[in-house]
Amino acid sequence: MGICEPYKTLAIDTHFHANVFRRPHARRRRIAEQLARRVRHLDGLCSTEHAYKNPLEAYDFLCDMAAHHHLDLTIIAAVENISREGVEVIQLFESRAALVSALKQYPAFSWSIDDAMAMQSSDCVTILPHPFSPSTTGIVSGIGLERASGMLSHFDYIEMSNGSFLEVPLEALPRTKFRDQVEKTTQFPEELLPVGVGRSYGSDAHRPEDINLFSSLVMNRDETIFSALTTRRDLLPITRTIADFRAVSKISRSLLTSSIEFMQKQDYKITNRPLNDNKGRKSRSRRVRSRLLG
């Protein structure tokens, strides 16, 4: 008696992008309708939109979607922030106000990955997503394994598997560094996980139909989803087979998404550059444009 037994196991996607940035109203309405059908099996959805794609707008959109379709779904205010080195860190918050405050304190590209440990607090749960991602957005790819290994214990969770890479046909890839990075993004090496850091699993979906991986969270009677996540307890993976999934098209969509987000990141950097910057926006814009157009 006296021991508080777990009373419920919830399904939560800890890494999801509403992807409504700069979308017209009609397109947003279709996304909301599609998403409402896809998330009925979930109890929680973390709104981890990129910091340069208006994460507050994404969070409000998901809250409105859940309310409009009468979903019993908790939307967690969050952001997938990005350091000046290009490394991404997910921040989860208990409220919208806390997210607003964090976005002011840590604007995209304004902080160093070395500052990431300062982000962690009772008001902020940090997740290190796709550490081995082939792009520099993964901490290992961005700053190297030796330096990254010394920082892993400063995060609340490590993303053990990322849904964007889950069904990439590894057997079709040559044995290269790229394949090794994809394999370790699909399954983070257990031997590198520090003691006391939790395991998380997220779809990293940018479309409703790509929600193929999420987490199982055991909660106690006196907890909310957010308070449960602050304890760093291990989450368990839940995978869902997508009947109309095609690996080749998945890779193509991923490449297209990466290209679009690269341009949006560059646009954010140019737009938010100080007006008294001696280098000048015009010259930087020309350099970015030439890089994108080859």
PyMOL commands that set and color helices and strands:
alter all, ss='L'
color gray80, all
select helices_A, chain A and resi 25-38+55-68+96-105+113-119+139-143+145-149+152-154+163-165+170-172+177-186+190-192+208-210+225-229+247-271+281-293
alter helices_A, ss='H'
color red, helices_A
select strands_A, chain A and resi 8-16+44-47+74-82+88-93+124-128+157-162+198-202+213-219+236-239
alter strands_A, ss='S'
color yellow, strands_A
deselect
rebuild
show_as cartoon
